[in-house]
């Protein structure tokens, strides 16, 4: 089988979208517009990214690589803000940005320099795809952590206040909520690790095998990348939950009423 995918072959894959549109129409589910928009948007975005990466790969330069990394990180942070089911104040947004920046950058530096030994360090063929996977999964994890923390602080306000009155510090009073937020954020990544290789083959590994790479070599890269994803997500979420809980307390270690009792906007 040829490893090159022709435009006609690619176009044939859109048959699945047509089938999906027929199903939702028959079932009376009003999702046709969203399906069409998401399909078109996905296609346009990936085509633009494809041409952009083709240029960057053939004109490798540290400035180009850094610009792409900064853009991906800023876009991920923005998406975390948008996914929050409860309005975020400026302090929480700042802590999210700090957590993601430190967690992602620390993970990328170690993974690219030590695990993959990328040379030169700005080689876009390695840096950009790996960064995209780590940043994307970190974004998903911290989004879950943010929502769990916000919901937990609102739902357990009385428990926190009672613990404070009994002499607990803000960290001690919010520890169960923080632990739950961390657990919720990491659960999807852990579940994907459990099923990987048995239930499904990851996209990166599948792409390498289709492209002609040795399955054993593809497995090595996939294991390394998955461990990097786990490291990036866990470090970022850990940083967030450890520094964000204080956003709910004033200088006298009292709960800020204006930060709680906020109804979901979604």
C-alpha positions in Angstrom: 0.0 0.0 0.0 1.3 3.5 -0.9 2.1 5.7 2.1 0.9 8.8 0.2 -2.7 9.8 0.7 -4.2 11.4 -2.4 -6.7 14.2 -2.3 -9.4 11.9 -3.6 -8.7 9.4 -0.9 -8.8 12.2 1.7 -12.1 13.4 0.3 -13.6 9.9 0.6 -13.2 10.1 4.4 -15.8 12.9 4.5 -18.4 10.2 3.8 -18.4 9.6 7.6 -19.5 13.2 8.1 -22.3 12.8 5.5 -23.4 9.6 7.4 -23.4 11.5 10.7 -25.4 14.3 9.2 -28.0 11.8 7.9 -28.2 10.2 11.3 -28.7 13.4 13.3 -31.3 14.5 10.7 -33.3 11.3 11.0 -33.1 11.4 14.8 -34.2 15.0 14.9 -31.0 16.1 16.7 -30.3 19.8 15.9 -26.6 19.4 15.4 -26.2 19.7 11.7 -24.8 23.2 11.8 -22.3 22.4 14.5 -21.1 19.3 12.7 -20.6 21.2 9.4 -18.9 24.2 11.0 -16.5 22.0 13.0 -15.7 19.8 10.0 -14.9 22.8 7.8 -13.1 24.6 10.6 -11.0 21.5 11.3 -10.1 21.1 7.6 -9.1 24.8 7.1 -7.1 25.0 10.3 -5.1 21.8 9.6 -4.5 22.8 6.0 -3.1 26.2 7.2 -1.0 24.5 9.8 0.3 22.0 7.2 1.5 24.7 4.9 3.0 26.7 7.8 4.8 23.7 9.2 6.1 22.8 5.7 7.7 26.2 5.4 9.1 26.2 9.0 10.5 22.7 8.6 12.4 23.8 5.5 13.5 27.1 7.0 14.3 26.1 10.6 15.1 29.0 12.8 14.9 29.4 16.6 12.7 32.6 16.3 10.1 30.7 14.2 10.0 27.8 16.7 9.7 30.1 19.7 6.9 32.1 18.1 4.9 28.9 17.4 5.5 27.7 21.0 4.4 31.0 22.6 1.3 31.1 20.3 0.3 27.5 21.3 0.8 28.2 25.0 -1.1 31.5 24.9 -4.0 29.9 22.9 -4.1 27.0 25.4 -4.3 29.4 28.4 -7.1 31.3 26.6 -9.0 28.0 26.1 -8.7 27.2 29.8 -10.3 30.5 30.6 -13.1 29.9 28.1 -13.8 26.3 29.4 -14.2 27.5 33.0 -17.9 27.0 34.0 -17.6 29.7 36.6 -16.3 33.2 35.9 -12.6 33.6 36.7 -11.2 36.7 38.4 -7.9 38.2 37.5 -6.0 36.5 40.3 -7.1 33.0 39.2 -6.4 33.7 35.6 -2.9 34.8 36.6 -2.3 31.7 38.5 -3.5 29.5 35.7 -1.1 31.3 33.3 1.8 30.9 35.7 1.1 27.3 36.3 0.8 26.4 32.6 3.9 28.4 31.6 6.1 26.9 34.3 4.8 23.4 34.1 4.8 23.2 30.3 8.2 24.8 29.8 9.9 22.7 32.5 8.5 19.5 30.9 9.5 20.5 27.4 13.0 21.5 28.3 13.7 18.2 30.1 11.9 16.1 27.5 13.4 17.6 24.4 16.9 18.1 25.8 17.3 14.9 27.9 14.8 12.3 26.7 14.9 13.1 22.9 18.3 14.9 22.9 17.0 17.2 20.1 19.8 18.9 18.2 19.6 21.8 17.4 17.3 22.5 20.3 14.9 24.5 18.1 14.5 21.7 15.5 10.8 22.3 14.6 10.3 18.8 13.2 10.6 17.5 16.8 9.8 20.5 19.0 6.5 21.6 17.5 4.7 18.2 17.3 5.9 17.2 20.8 5.0 20.5 22.3 1.6 20.4 20.7 0.8 17.0 22.3 2.1 18.1 25.7 0.4 21.5 25.7 -2.9 20.1 24.4 -3.1 17.4 27.1 -2.0 19.8 29.8 -4.7 22.2 28.7 -7.4 19.5 29.1 -6.0 18.4 32.5 -5.9 21.9 34.0 -9.3 22.8 32.6 -10.8 19.8 34.6 -8.8 20.9 37.6 -10.0 24.4 37.4 -13.6 23.5 37.2 -13.4 20.9 39.9 -11.7 23.3 42.2 -14.2 26.1 41.6 -17.2 23.8 42.0 -15.6 22.2 45.1 -15.0 25.6 46.8 -18.6 26.7 46.1 -20.2 23.4 47.2 -18.1 23.0 50.3 -18.1 26.6 51.6 -19.5 25.6 55.0 -17.0 22.8 55.4 -14.1 25.1 54.7 -15.5 27.8 57.1 -16.0 25.2 59.8 -12.4 24.0 59.5 -11.1 27.6 59.7 -13.1 28.2 62.9 -11.6 25.1 64.4 -8.1 26.5 63.7 -7.2 24.9 60.4 -5.1 26.9 57.9 -6.5 27.7 54.5 -4.3 24.9 53.0 -5.6 22.4 55.5 -9.2 23.5 55.1 -9.1 23.1 51.4 -6.9 20.0 51.2 -9.8 17.6 50.3 -11.0 19.9 47.5 -7.4 20.3 46.2 -6.9 16.6 46.2 -10.2 16.0 44.3 -9.2 18.7 41.7 -5.9 17.0 41.1 -7.5 13.6 40.9 -10.1 14.8 38.4 -7.5 16.5 36.3 -5.3 13.5 36.0 -8.0 10.8 35.6 -8.4 11.1 31.8 -4.6 10.9 31.2 -4.3 7.8 33.5 -7.2 6.1 31.8 -5.7 6.7 28.4 -2.5 5.1 29.6 -4.4 2.0 30.8 -6.0 1.3 27.5 -3.1 2.3 25.3 -1.8 -0.6 23.2 -4.7 -2.9 24.1 -7.8 -0.9 23.4 -6.4 1.6 20.9 -3.2 2.6 19.2 -2.2 6.3 19.8 -2.4 8.7 16.8 1.4 9.5 16.8 2.3 5.8 16.8 -0.3 5.0 14.1 1.0 7.8 11.9 4.6 6.6 12.3 3.7 3.0 11.4 1.6 4.1 8.3 4.6 6.3 7.3 6.9 3.2 7.3 8.6 3.4 10.6 9.4 0.3 12.6 6.6 -0.6 15.0 9.2 -1.1 17.8 10.7 2.3 17.2 7.2 3.9 17.0 6.4 2.2 20.4 9.5 3.7 22.0 8.6 7.2 20.9 5.0 6.7 22.0 6.0 5.6 25.4 8.4 8.5 25.8 5.8 11.0 24.6 3.1 9.6 26.8 5.3 9.8 29.9 6.1 13.4 28.9 2.4 14.2 28.6 1.8 12.7 32.1 4.7 14.7 33.5 3.6 17.9 31.9 -0.1 17.5 33.0 0.8 16.4 36.6 3.3 19.2 37.1 1.1 21.9 35.7 -2.0 20.8 37.7 0.0 20.3 40.9 1.4 23.9 40.6 -2.1 25.2 39.9 -3.8 23.6 42.9 -1.0 24.5 45.2 -1.0 28.2 44.5 -4.6 28.9 43.4 -6.5 28.1 46.6 -5.3 31.3 48.2 -7.3 33.2 45.6 -10.3 32.4 47.7 -9.0 33.9 50.9 -8.1 37.4 52.0 -5.1 38.5 54.0 -6.8 37.4 57.2 -7.3 33.9 56.0 -11.0 34.4 55.6 -13.1 33.3 52.6 -13.8 36.0 50.1 -17.6 36.0 49.7 -17.4 37.6 46.3 -15.3 34.6 45.0 -18.0 32.1 46.1 -21.7 31.6 45.5 -21.1 32.3 41.8 -23.6 30.4 39.6 -22.4 28.5 36.5 -22.6 30.4 33.3 -22.9 27.3 31.2 
